[in-house]
């Protein structure tokens, strides 16, 4: 019988939840034709996001005692992280951790800036984009993509960071392994401004694992708001 584990709210867990909510899904499967089912989280990315997956796996082992496996699919640039969670479902429920689209921060994540910053870092690593525009008077926008409106996350960012947030819909066409895929993208956006730069610098950037996203944010804040450094 598997030893019962105790999971407490932490920055590591907050990042893990944010990342897995964006690129992961929970599903039931039958390994190798066995009659009994397993419940697992499947977390798929491309190779440029592997640093995030390694961090997710490391945190998964540290806080959930589940190491999981990372393997490359046969076709295309697709990598999959898989972790068995059948014994963790009650723990997830007790910690208000939900999986699916769009990402919804657990209630405990909203209680500390450290938790919410780590959670946002996971979300940004997974489905975020950093855009710097207007070279004369630069603006930096953090944009988070999802399959539907992100109402809960939007309200949380507005309240905790004290800034305006925006949502928009776009029609997008992407090419994946030679196939044309059309769909609708929902974007949640907020600016790195005088109001939000310190929060981003103190609580989000330290947890980011995707180098080009972290570098772009650090450079913008360093040049636009030098007194914060």
Buried (B, 14 or more C-beta within 10 A) or exposed (E): EEEEEEBEBBBBBBBBBBBBBBBBBBEEEEEEEEEEEBBBBBBBBEEEBBBBBEBBBBBBEBBBBBEBEBEEEEEEEBBBBBBBBEBBEEBBEEBBBBBEBBBBBBEBBBEBBBBBBBBBBBBBBBBBBBEBEEEEEEEBBBBBBBEEBBEBBBEBBEEBBEBEBEBEEEEEEEEEEEEEEEEEBBBBBBBBBEEBBEBBBEBBBEBBBBEEBBEBBBEBBEEBBEEEE
